[in-house]
């Protein structure tokens, strides 16, 4: 990794130590504190997209590093950075980007319709020049600005005239609110079509990969540290082959995935390669987080140990931002150069 990115990586680790590591459980229970959000703004974590000559410019490798390292401490904080930079700023108008980047407002994107099996009952629609309806499963449902698609196929940024009417206690990313939002408003701006939302999701694959790698890394480090100090039958856990061997294999496999991601970003690899990295990182993260809980035994299920949240978060990520069947079809069709894997 180039020196400038190594410096960035270390600065984000310092941010974790200073602002996150001691309050990760509080974030899970109460949400991201305002002082943490303020620090995120000061560090520029919520304003990675720059507007230059009317174009949106982003250092993808830098943002991936930020998301990955934040995920090792608090995947919820990393998800906030992901939502803001990768989806909201990608789609929003200039005024909204500036408001969110400066901390004046918070923004989110309602993207649940991209998930498999989405229920579109009472979906957002246009009626007498008003956007009326609901959006289910909105992550950051208490945001001030919401980007959402309507039944007319257009994409809108909605600036007022909506309210959260239902809040869910979700599986993962508990530092962010997750609920149902009701709309009845004329305060909106058309910013594109639903195809733009789909495109933004497809371009988000490397950052989803970074999220998964960070979650896996945070979980694995806890398993390694615990196995160094916890004893059983007169020996440290690290001395037992069924514990040490899987952990060491997972550590090296994760390192290879991480290196592949940053190499792919540097070389601007093909979309199929990035998609495969995303799929592989999510599956490996599931395996690592599950094993880390098992290494901790019964303690792994206790919130205070900070291990179980990684498993919950990766399972939640795989529901929110991973359509496994459709994405495997894309890889198969790329290989065969025609539609494949549909039976």
C-alpha positions as CSV (number, residue, x, y, z in Angstrom):
1,X,0.0,0.0,0.0
2,X,1.3,3.5,-0.9
3,X,2.6,5.6,1.9
4,X,-0.3,8.2,1.7
5,X,-2.9,5.4,2.2
6,X,-0.8,3.8,5.0
7,X,-0.9,7.2,6.8
8,X,-4.7,7.4,6.2
9,X,-5.1,3.8,7.6
10,X,-3.2,4.7,10.7
11,X,-5.2,7.9,11.2
12,X,-8.5,6.0,11.0
13,X,-7.1,3.5,13.6
14,X,-6.3,6.4,15.8
15,X,-9.9,7.7,15.4
16,X,-11.2,4.3,16.4
17,X,-9.0,4.3,19.6
18,X,-10.0,7.9,20.5
19,X,-13.7,7.9,19.7
20,X,-15.1,4.4,19.2
21,X,-13.4,1.6,21.0
22,X,-14.6,2.6,24.5
23,X,-18.2,3.2,23.5
24,X,-19.0,0.5,20.9
25,X,-21.7,-1.1,23.2
26,X,-23.2,2.4,23.8
27,X,-23.4,2.9,20.0
28,X,-25.2,-0.5,19.7
29,X,-27.8,0.5,22.3
30,X,-28.2,4.2,21.9
31,X,-27.0,5.1,18.4
32,X,-24.0,7.1,17.2
33,X,-23.4,10.0,19.7
34,X,-23.3,13.6,18.4
35,X,-19.7,14.0,19.5
36,X,-18.7,11.1,17.3
37,X,-20.7,12.5,14.3
38,X,-18.9,15.8,14.9
39,X,-15.6,14.1,14.9
40,X,-16.5,12.3,11.7
41,X,-17.3,15.6,10.0
42,X,-14.1,17.1,11.2
43,X,-12.1,14.2,9.8
44,X,-13.9,14.5,6.5
45,X,-15.4,11.0,6.7
46,X,-18.9,12.3,5.7
47,X,-17.6,14.5,2.8
48,X,-15.4,12.2,0.6
49,X,-17.2,13.2,-2.6
50,X,-15.9,16.6,-4.0
51,X,-17.7,18.6,-6.6
52,X,-15.2,19.8,-9.3
53,X,-16.3,21.6,-12.4
54,X,-19.8,20.1,-12.0
55,X,-18.4,16.5,-11.6
56,X,-18.5,14.3,-8.5
57,X,-15.0,13.1,-7.7
58,X,-14.1,10.5,-5.1
59,X,-10.9,8.7,-4.1
60,X,-12.3,5.2,-4.0
61,X,-9.3,3.6,-2.4
62,X,-9.2,6.2,0.4
63,X,-12.9,5.7,1.1
64,X,-12.6,1.9,1.1
65,X,-9.8,2.2,3.7
66,X,-11.9,4.4,5.9
67,X,-14.9,2.1,5.7
68,X,-12.8,-1.0,6.3
69,X,-10.9,0.3,9.3
70,X,-14.0,1.9,10.9
71,X,-15.8,-1.5,10.5
72,X,-13.2,-3.2,12.7
73,X,-14.5,-1.2,15.7
74,X,-18.1,-0.1,14.8
75,X,-19.7,-1.4,11.7
76,X,-22.6,1.0,12.4
77,X,-20.3,4.0,12.1
78,X,-18.8,2.5,8.9
79,X,-22.3,2.0,7.5
80,X,-23.1,5.7,8.1
81,X,-20.0,6.6,6.1
82,X,-21.0,4.2,3.4
83,X,-24.6,5.4,3.1
84,X,-23.5,9.1,3.1
85,X,-20.6,8.9,0.6
86,X,-21.4,5.9,-1.6
87,X,-25.1,6.2,-2.1
88,X,-26.4,9.6,-0.9
89,X,-23.6,11.8,-2.3
90,X,-23.6,9.8,-5.5
91,X,-27.2,10.6,-6.2
92,X,-28.0,13.9,-4.5
93,X,-28.0,17.4,-5.8
94,X,-25.2,19.9,-5.1
95,X,-27.1,21.7,-2.3
96,X,-27.9,18.6,-0.4
97,X,-24.4,17.3,-0.7
98,X,-23.0,20.5,0.8
99,X,-25.6,20.4,3.6
100,X,-24.7,16.9,4.6
101,X,-21.0,17.3,4.2
102,X,-21.1,20.3,6.5
103,X,-23.2,18.5,9.1
104,X,-26.2,20.8,8.6
105,X,-28.4,17.9,7.7
106,X,-28.2,14.1,7.5
107,X,-29.1,12.2,4.4
108,X,-30.0,8.6,3.5
109,X,-31.2,6.5,0.6
110,X,-34.2,4.2,0.6
111,X,-32.9,1.3,-1.4
112,X,-34.9,-1.6,-0.1
113,X,-36.6,-2.2,-3.4
114,X,-33.2,-3.5,-4.6
115,X,-33.5,-6.4,-2.2
116,X,-34.9,-9.8,-3.2
117,X,-38.6,-10.3,-2.3
118,X,-39.3,-6.6,-1.5
119,X,-42.9,-5.9,-0.6
120,X,-44.0,-2.7,-2.4
121,X,-47.4,-2.3,-0.8
122,X,-48.5,1.3,-0.6
123,X,-45.4,2.3,-2.4
124,X,-44.4,5.9,-3.0
125,X,-46.3,7.4,-5.8
126,X,-47.2,10.8,-7.4
127,X,-50.7,12.2,-6.7
128,X,-51.7,15.8,-7.6
129,X,-48.0,16.8,-7.7
130,X,-47.5,15.3,-4.3
131,X,-45.4,12.3,-3.4
132,X,-47.6,10.1,-1.2
133,X,-47.0,6.7,0.3
134,X,-44.5,4.8,2.4
135,X,-41.0,3.3,2.2
136,X,-40.3,0.3,4.3
137,X,-37.0,-0.8,5.8
138,X,-35.3,2.6,5.5
139,X,-31.8,2.6,7.1
140,X,-31.2,5.9,8.9
141,X,-34.9,6.5,8.9
142,X,-34.5,9.6,11.1
143,X,-32.5,11.4,8.4
144,X,-33.4,15.0,7.3
145,X,-33.2,14.2,3.6
146,X,-34.2,11.0,1.9
147,X,-33.6,9.8,-1.6
148,X,-36.2,7.4,-2.9
149,X,-37.7,6.1,-6.1
150,X,-41.4,6.3,-6.9
151,X,-43.8,4.2,-9.0
152,X,-43.3,6.5,-11.9
153,X,-39.7,5.2,-12.3
154,X,-38.2,8.5,-11.2
155,X,-35.7,9.1,-8.3
156,X,-36.4,12.0,-5.9
157,X,-34.6,13.7,-3.1
158,X,-37.3,14.6,-0.5
159,X,-36.5,17.5,1.8
160,X,-39.5,17.6,4.1
161,X,-43.1,16.3,4.5
162,X,-42.2,12.9,5.8
163,X,-42.0,11.2,9.1
164,X,-40.9,7.9,10.6
165,X,-44.0,6.0,11.6
166,X,-42.5,2.7,12.7
167,X,-39.1,1.7,14.1
168,X,-37.7,-1.8,14.0
169,X,-35.1,-3.4,16.3
170,X,-33.0,-4.9,13.5
171,X,-30.5,-7.7,13.4
172,X,-27.5,-5.6,12.7
173,X,-26.1,-2.1,12.4
174,X,-28.0,-1.2,15.5
175,X,-26.3,2.2,15.8
176,X,-28.5,3.4,13.0
177,X,-32.3,3.7,13.1
178,X,-34.2,1.4,10.8
179,X,-37.9,2.0,10.1
180,X,-40.9,2.7,8.0
181,X,-41.3,6.3,6.6
182,X,-44.5,7.9,5.5
183,X,-44.5,10.7,2.8
184,X,-47.0,13.4,2.0
185,X,-45.1,16.2,0.4
186,X,-44.4,18.6,-2.5
187,X,-41.0,19.4,-1.2
188,X,-38.9,17.3,-3.5
189,X,-36.5,17.5,-6.4
190,X,-36.3,15.0,-9.2
191,X,-32.7,13.8,-9.5
192,X,-32.9,10.9,-11.9
193,X,-34.5,7.6,-12.5
194,X,-34.5,4.2,-10.6
195,X,-31.8,3.1,-13.0
196,X,-29.5,5.6,-11.4
197,X,-30.2,3.9,-8.1
198,X,-29.4,0.5,-9.5
199,X,-26.2,1.9,-11.1
200,X,-25.1,3.5,-7.8
201,X,-25.7,0.1,-6.1
202,X,-23.6,-1.7,-8.7
203,X,-20.8,0.8,-8.3
204,X,-20.9,0.3,-4.5
205,X,-19.5,-3.2,-4.7
206,X,-15.9,-2.4,-3.6
207,X,-17.2,-0.4,-0.6
208,X,-19.5,-3.3,0.5
209,X,-16.4,-5.5,0.2
210,X,-14.5,-3.1,2.5
211,X,-17.4,-3.3,5.0
212,X,-17.4,-7.1,5.0
213,X,-13.6,-7.3,5.3
214,X,-13.6,-4.8,8.2
215,X,-16.3,-6.7,10.0
216,X,-14.4,-10.0,9.5
217,X,-11.1,-8.4,10.6
218,X,-12.6,-6.9,13.8
219,X,-14.2,-10.2,14.7
220,X,-11.0,-12.2,13.9
221,X,-8.8,-9.9,16.0
222,X,-11.0,-10.5,19.0
223,X,-10.8,-14.3,18.5
224,X,-7.0,-14.1,18.3
225,X,-6.6,-12.0,21.4
226,X,-9.0,-14.1,23.4
227,X,-7.3,-17.3,22.4
228,X,-4.0,-15.9,23.6
229,X,-5.2,-15.4,27.2
230,X,-8.0,-17.9,27.7
231,X,-7.1,-21.3,29.0
232,X,-8.8,-24.7,28.9
233,X,-7.5,-28.0,30.3
234,X,-4.3,-26.3,31.4
235,X,-3.4,-24.9,28.0
236,X,-4.1,-21.6,26.2
237,X,-6.8,-21.9,23.5
238,X,-4.2,-20.9,20.9
239,X,-2.3,-24.2,21.6
240,X,-5.2,-26.3,20.4
241,X,-5.1,-27.2,16.7
242,X,-8.9,-27.0,16.1
243,X,-8.7,-23.3,17.2
244,X,-5.3,-22.2,15.9
245,X,-5.4,-23.8,12.5
246,X,-8.8,-22.3,11.3
247,X,-7.9,-18.9,12.7
248,X,-4.6,-18.8,11.0
249,X,-6.2,-19.9,7.7
250,X,-8.9,-17.3,7.9
251,X,-6.3,-14.6,8.8
252,X,-4.3,-15.3,5.6
253,X,-7.4,-15.7,3.4
254,X,-8.7,-12.4,4.7
255,X,-5.3,-10.7,4.0
256,X,-5.4,-12.0,0.4
257,X,-8.9,-10.6,-0.1
258,X,-7.9,-7.3,1.4
259,X,-4.9,-7.0,-0.9
260,X,-6.9,-8.1,-3.9
261,X,-9.5,-5.3,-3.2
262,X,-6.9,-2.5,-3.1
263,X,-5.1,-3.9,-6.1
264,X,-8.4,-4.1,-8.0
265,X,-9.1,-0.5,-7.1
266,X,-5.7,0.7,-8.1
267,X,-5.9,-1.2,-11.5
268,X,-9.6,-0.3,-12.1
269,X,-10.4,-4.0,-12.5
270,X,-13.5,-5.3,-14.4
271,X,-16.9,-5.1,-12.6
272,X,-17.1,-8.9,-12.5
273,X,-13.8,-9.1,-10.6
274,X,-15.1,-6.6,-8.0
275,X,-18.4,-8.4,-7.8
276,X,-16.6,-11.7,-7.0
277,X,-14.5,-10.0,-4.3
278,X,-17.7,-8.7,-2.7
279,X,-19.4,-12.1,-2.8
280,X,-16.3,-13.9,-1.5
281,X,-15.7,-11.3,1.3
282,X,-19.3,-11.6,2.6
283,X,-19.1,-15.4,2.7
284,X,-15.7,-15.4,4.4
285,X,-16.9,-12.8,6.9
286,X,-19.9,-15.0,7.8
287,X,-17.5,-17.9,8.4
288,X,-15.0,-15.8,10.4
289,X,-17.6,-14.1,12.6
290,X,-19.4,-17.4,13.4
291,X,-16.0,-19.0,14.3
292,X,-15.1,-16.1,16.5
293,X,-18.2,-16.5,18.6
294,X,-17.4,-20.2,19.0
295,X,-13.9,-19.5,20.1
296,X,-15.3,-17.3,22.9
297,X,-17.7,-20.1,23.9
298,X,-20.7,-18.9,25.9
299,X,-19.1,-15.5,26.3
300,X,-19.3,-14.9,22.6
301,X,-23.1,-14.4,22.8
302,X,-22.7,-11.7,25.5
303,X,-22.9,-8.1,24.2
304,X,-20.2,-6.9,26.6
305,X,-17.6,-9.0,24.8
306,X,-18.3,-7.2,21.5
307,X,-18.1,-10.3,19.3
308,X,-21.7,-11.2,18.5
309,X,-22.3,-7.8,16.9
310,X,-19.9,-8.6,14.1
311,X,-21.9,-11.8,13.3
312,X,-25.2,-9.9,13.4
313,X,-23.8,-7.1,11.2
314,X,-22.5,-9.3,8.5
315,X,-25.8,-11.2,8.4
316,X,-27.6,-7.9,8.1
317,X,-25.2,-6.7,5.4
318,X,-25.8,-9.9,3.4
319,X,-29.6,-9.1,3.5
320,X,-29.4,-5.3,2.8
321,X,-26.7,-5.2,0.2
322,X,-26.2,-8.6,-1.3
323,X,-28.6,-10.4,-3.7
324,X,-26.7,-13.7,-3.9
325,X,-28.7,-15.4,-6.6
326,X,-28.9,-12.5,-8.9
327,X,-25.2,-11.7,-8.5
328,X,-24.2,-15.3,-9.2
329,X,-26.3,-15.2,-12.3
330,X,-24.3,-12.1,-13.4
331,X,-21.0,-13.9,-12.9
332,X,-22.3,-17.0,-14.8
333,X,-23.6,-14.9,-17.7
334,X,-20.3,-13.0,-17.9
335,X,-18.4,-16.3,-18.2
336,X,-20.7,-17.8,-20.8
337,X,-21.2,-14.5,-22.6
338,X,-24.9,-15.2,-22.6
339,X,-27.7,-15.7,-20.1
340,X,-26.8,-18.6,-17.8
341,X,-27.8,-20.1,-14.5
342,X,-31.4,-19.2,-14.6
343,X,-33.0,-22.7,-14.2
